[in-house]
Amino acid sequence: MSTDTTSDVIGRLQVGVTGERRHGLAELGERGKWWRLVGILIITAIVLVPIIAVVILSLTPSLGSSATGLTFENYADVFTQTSVATWLTNSLLVALVTVVVAVVVAAPAGYVLSRGRNRLVSSYALILFVVQSLPVVTAVIPLFFLFAKLNLVDNLVGVMIIYIGSTMSVAIWMMAAYFDSIPITLEEAAWIDGASVFGSFTRVVLRNSLPGILSTAIFSFLLAWNDYLVAVVFLRSDQNYTLPIGLQTFFQQNQTNWGLVMAVAVVMMLPPIIVFSVLNRYFSVGGIGGSLAGR
């Protein structure tokens, strides 16, 4: 057998072995994907079990009801016989105001924190970090005495002020972190074209910051929507209650109508679910890299 023939045989054997290895690795990769998929499905099912239970209980006939099977009677009762509609309006109002003010203030403050490089900005960042680390409960009692003198107790405006203040430090950090991912070369190009600092901020930075803005808005919305501690301390009257406080009025000492409680719980879950469902498609950062094409 010639040397050339031997080399050809060895080369074919090596190619065959390499192909078998690649095939084996591909099979392992496919099996890994299936195992990951199964794991994700199991975790998702575990997470969804309590939510499904709440929905089913909300559709179960309440105490003293003549209905059988699944029914929407509990939802009709909570909206017609209780103040759930008022509490829902109060919660939406408080949450939306918190979101708007937090984003409007946090965006320019985060821009300064991201682009500024001096001792004043560093001190400002340190103060934000310290404020962020303090729990809200440490400020509830002093704020209650202060707001009592300003007639802001049992007032939605007072609750909004607290929510905005407790949200602001984290919101600024979130905006600053996202602004750090936007190349400053985009702003420099705008400055060369004659734009001012404010103009480049509004026309370049903010236009490429939609995911960061939405993340900050969702964080602020959830903080205001789910809060119980601040609301239970500062809100006294039924017409000023938010949903978390109103929900506790359904619990009685001897007997609780769980159908109504679960119906209100479902009403509380719907706005966050709707917000995530509507805004989920806007979470993308692909446009930033494309903005540098040709630079």
C-alpha positions as CSV (number, residue, x, y, z in Angstrom):
1,M,0.0,0.0,0.0
2,S,1.4,3.3,-1.0
3,T,2.0,6.2,1.3
4,D,-0.7,8.3,-0.4
5,T,-3.3,5.6,0.1
6,T,-2.5,5.2,3.8
7,S,-2.8,9.0,4.3
8,D,-6.2,9.0,2.6
9,V,-7.4,6.1,4.8
10,I,-6.2,7.8,8.0
11,G,-7.8,11.1,6.9
12,R,-11.1,9.4,6.3
13,L,-11.0,7.7,9.6
14,Q,-10.2,11.0,11.3
15,V,-13.1,12.7,9.5
16,G,-15.4,9.8,10.6
17,V,-14.4,10.1,14.2
18,T,-14.8,13.9,14.1
19,G,-18.3,13.5,12.6
20,E,-19.3,10.9,15.2
21,R,-18.1,13.3,18.0
22,R,-20.0,16.2,16.6
23,H,-23.1,14.0,16.2
24,G,-22.7,12.9,19.8
25,L,-22.3,16.4,21.1
26,A,-25.3,17.5,19.1
27,E,-27.4,14.7,20.7
28,L,-26.2,15.8,24.1
29,G,-27.1,19.4,23.3
30,E,-30.6,18.4,22.2
31,R,-31.1,16.3,25.4
32,G,-29.8,19.3,27.4
33,K,-32.4,21.5,25.7
34,W,-35.2,19.1,26.5
35,W,-34.1,18.8,30.2
36,R,-34.0,22.6,30.5
37,L,-37.4,22.9,28.9
38,V,-38.8,20.3,31.3
39,G,-37.2,22.1,34.3
40,I,-38.6,25.5,33.2
41,L,-42.1,23.9,32.7
42,I,-42.0,22.4,36.2
43,I,-40.9,25.7,37.8
44,T,-43.6,27.6,35.9
45,A,-46.2,25.1,37.0
46,I,-45.2,25.5,40.7
47,V,-45.3,29.3,40.4
48,L,-48.7,29.2,38.7
49,V,-50.4,26.8,41.1
50,P,-51.2,29.6,43.8
51,I,-52.4,31.9,41.1
52,I,-54.7,29.3,39.5
53,A,-56.0,28.4,43.0
54,V,-56.9,32.1,43.6
55,V,-58.7,32.4,40.3
56,I,-60.7,29.2,40.9
57,L,-61.6,30.2,44.4
58,S,-62.8,33.6,43.1
59,L,-65.1,31.8,40.7
60,T,-66.5,29.5,43.5
61,P,-69.9,30.5,44.9
62,S,-69.6,32.5,48.1
63,L,-71.2,31.9,51.4
64,G,-75.0,31.9,51.2
65,S,-75.1,31.9,47.4
66,S,-77.5,29.7,45.5
67,A,-75.2,29.5,42.4
68,T,-73.6,26.2,41.5
69,G,-70.4,25.5,39.7
70,L,-68.1,28.3,38.6
71,T,-69.6,31.8,38.6
72,F,-68.7,35.5,38.3
73,E,-71.1,36.3,41.1
74,N,-68.2,37.3,43.4
75,Y,-66.9,39.9,41.0
76,A,-70.3,41.4,40.6
77,D,-70.7,41.5,44.4
78,V,-67.4,43.2,45.1
79,F,-68.1,46.0,42.5
80,T,-71.7,46.6,43.4
81,Q,-71.9,46.0,47.1
82,T,-68.4,47.2,48.3
83,S,-66.0,50.1,47.6
84,V,-63.6,48.1,45.4
85,A,-64.2,50.4,42.5
86,T,-63.2,53.4,44.6
87,W,-60.1,51.6,46.0
88,L,-59.1,50.5,42.5
89,T,-59.4,54.1,41.3
90,N,-57.3,55.3,44.2
91,S,-54.6,52.7,43.7
92,L,-54.4,53.5,39.9
93,L,-54.2,57.2,40.6
94,V,-51.5,56.9,43.2
95,A,-49.5,54.4,41.1
96,L,-49.7,56.5,37.9
97,V,-48.7,59.7,39.6
98,T,-45.7,58.0,41.3
99,V,-44.6,56.6,37.9
100,V,-44.8,59.9,36.0
101,V,-43.0,61.9,38.7
102,A,-40.4,59.2,39.3
103,V,-39.5,58.9,35.6
104,V,-39.5,62.6,34.9
105,V,-37.2,63.3,37.8
106,A,-35.0,60.2,37.6
107,A,-34.2,60.5,33.9
108,P,-32.2,63.8,34.1
109,A,-30.8,63.0,37.5
110,G,-29.6,59.6,36.2
111,Y,-28.1,61.3,33.2
112,V,-26.1,63.6,35.5
113,L,-25.0,60.6,37.6
114,S,-24.0,58.7,34.5
115,R,-22.1,61.4,32.6
116,G,-20.8,63.5,35.5
117,R,-17.3,62.9,36.7
118,N,-16.5,65.1,39.7
119,R,-16.6,65.0,43.5
120,L,-20.1,66.6,43.7
121,V,-21.6,63.9,41.6
122,S,-19.8,61.2,43.5
123,S,-21.1,62.6,46.8
124,Y,-24.6,62.8,45.3
125,A,-24.3,59.1,44.2
126,L,-23.1,58.2,47.7
127,I,-26.1,59.9,49.3
128,L,-28.5,58.1,47.0
129,F,-26.9,54.8,48.0
130,V,-27.3,55.5,51.7
131,V,-30.9,56.6,51.2
132,Q,-31.6,53.5,49.2
133,S,-30.3,51.3,51.9
134,L,-32.6,52.7,54.6
135,P,-35.9,50.8,55.0
136,V,-39.1,52.9,54.7
137,V,-40.3,51.8,58.1
138,T,-37.6,53.9,59.8
139,A,-39.2,57.1,58.3
140,V,-42.9,56.2,58.7
141,I,-43.4,57.6,62.3
142,P,-41.4,60.9,61.8
143,L,-43.3,61.4,58.5
144,F,-46.6,60.7,60.2
145,F,-46.1,63.5,62.8
146,L,-44.8,65.9,60.0
147,F,-47.7,65.1,57.7
148,A,-50.2,65.4,60.5
149,K,-49.2,69.1,60.9
150,L,-49.5,69.6,57.2
151,N,-53.0,67.9,57.0
152,L,-51.6,65.2,54.7
153,V,-52.7,62.3,56.9
154,D,-55.6,60.3,55.4
155,N,-54.8,62.1,52.1
156,L,-53.8,60.4,48.9
157,V,-51.4,63.3,48.2
158,G,-49.4,62.5,51.3
159,V,-49.1,58.8,50.3
160,M,-48.0,59.9,46.8
161,I,-45.2,62.0,48.2
162,I,-43.9,59.1,50.3
163,Y,-44.1,56.7,47.4
164,I,-42.2,59.1,45.1
165,G,-39.5,59.7,47.7
166,S,-39.0,56.0,48.4
167,T,-38.9,55.2,44.7
168,M,-36.6,58.0,43.6
169,S,-33.2,56.7,44.7
170,V,-33.6,53.3,43.1
171,A,-35.2,54.9,40.0
172,I,-32.2,57.2,39.6
173,W,-29.8,54.4,39.9
174,M,-31.7,52.3,37.3
175,M,-31.7,55.2,34.8
176,A,-28.0,55.9,35.4
177,A,-27.1,52.3,34.8
178,Y,-29.0,52.2,31.5
179,F,-27.5,55.5,30.4
180,D,-24.0,54.0,31.0
181,S,-24.8,51.5,28.2
182,I,-25.4,54.3,25.7
183,P,-22.1,55.3,24.0
184,I,-21.2,58.9,24.5
185,T,-20.1,59.1,20.9
186,L,-23.8,59.4,19.9
187,E,-24.0,62.6,21.9
188,E,-20.7,63.9,20.6
189,A,-22.0,63.5,17.1
190,A,-25.1,65.5,18.0
191,W,-22.9,68.2,19.6
192,I,-20.9,68.4,16.4
193,D,-24.1,68.9,14.5
194,G,-25.0,71.8,16.7
195,A,-27.2,70.2,19.4
196,S,-27.0,71.5,23.0
197,V,-26.5,69.2,25.9
198,F,-30.2,69.2,26.7
199,G,-31.0,68.7,23.1
200,S,-28.7,65.6,22.8
201,F,-30.2,64.3,26.0
202,T,-33.8,64.5,24.8
203,R,-33.2,63.7,21.2
204,V,-30.5,61.0,21.4
205,V,-30.2,59.6,24.9
206,L,-33.9,59.4,25.8
207,R,-34.8,58.0,22.4
208,N,-32.4,55.1,22.9
209,S,-33.5,54.6,26.6
210,L,-37.0,53.2,26.2
211,P,-36.2,49.8,27.9
212,G,-34.6,51.7,30.8
213,I,-37.5,54.1,31.2
214,L,-40.0,51.2,31.1
215,S,-38.0,49.3,33.7
216,T,-38.0,52.3,36.0
217,A,-41.7,52.9,35.4
218,I,-42.6,49.3,36.1
219,F,-40.5,49.3,39.3
220,S,-42.2,52.5,40.5
221,F,-45.7,51.2,39.6
222,L,-45.2,47.9,41.5
223,L,-43.9,49.7,44.6
224,A,-46.9,52.0,44.7
225,W,-49.4,49.3,43.7
226,N,-48.3,46.7,46.2
227,D,-47.5,48.8,49.2
228,Y,-49.3,48.1,52.5
229,L,-47.3,49.5,55.3
230,V,-47.4,53.2,54.3
231,A,-51.1,53.0,53.3
232,V,-52.2,51.4,56.6
233,V,-50.4,54.1,58.6
234,F,-51.5,57.1,56.7
235,L,-55.0,56.3,55.3
236,R,-57.9,56.2,57.7
237,S,-61.2,56.6,55.8
238,D,-62.8,54.1,53.5
239,Q,-63.0,56.5,50.5
240,N,-59.2,57.0,50.6
241,Y,-58.2,53.4,50.9
242,T,-56.1,51.7,48.3
243,L,-56.7,48.1,47.2
244,P,-54.2,46.5,49.7
245,I,-55.9,48.3,52.6
246,G,-59.4,47.7,51.3
247,L,-58.7,44.0,51.0
248,Q,-58.2,43.6,54.8
249,T,-61.8,44.8,55.4
250,F,-63.1,41.5,53.9
251,F,-61.5,39.6,56.7
252,Q,-63.8,39.0,59.7
253,Q,-63.0,37.8,63.2
254,N,-65.1,34.6,63.0
255,Q,-65.9,33.9,59.4
256,T,-64.3,35.1,56.1
257,N,-66.0,35.1,52.7
258,W,-63.0,33.7,50.7
259,G,-64.8,34.0,47.4
260,L,-65.0,37.8,47.8
261,V,-61.4,38.0,49.1
262,M,-60.1,36.0,46.1
263,A,-62.1,38.1,43.7
264,V,-60.4,41.3,45.0
265,A,-57.1,39.5,44.9
266,V,-57.6,38.8,41.2
267,V,-58.6,42.4,40.6
268,M,-55.3,43.4,42.3
269,M,-53.3,41.0,40.0
270,L,-54.7,42.2,36.7
271,P,-53.1,45.7,36.3
272,P,-49.5,44.4,36.8
273,I,-50.2,41.5,34.4
274,I,-51.6,43.9,31.8
275,V,-48.7,46.3,32.2
276,F,-46.2,43.5,31.7
277,S,-48.1,42.0,28.8
278,V,-48.4,45.3,26.9
279,L,-44.8,46.6,27.6
280,N,-42.9,43.3,27.2
281,R,-42.3,43.7,23.5
282,Y,-40.6,47.1,24.0
283,F,-37.8,45.6,26.1
284,S,-35.0,45.6,23.5
285,V,-31.6,47.1,23.3
286,G,-30.7,46.2,19.8
287,G,-31.3,49.7,18.5
288,I,-28.3,51.1,20.4
289,G,-25.7,49.1,18.6
290,G,-27.2,49.9,15.2
291,S,-27.0,53.6,16.0
292,L,-23.2,53.4,15.7
293,A,-23.2,52.0,12.2
294,G,-21.0,54.1,10.0
295,R,-19.4,56.1,12.9
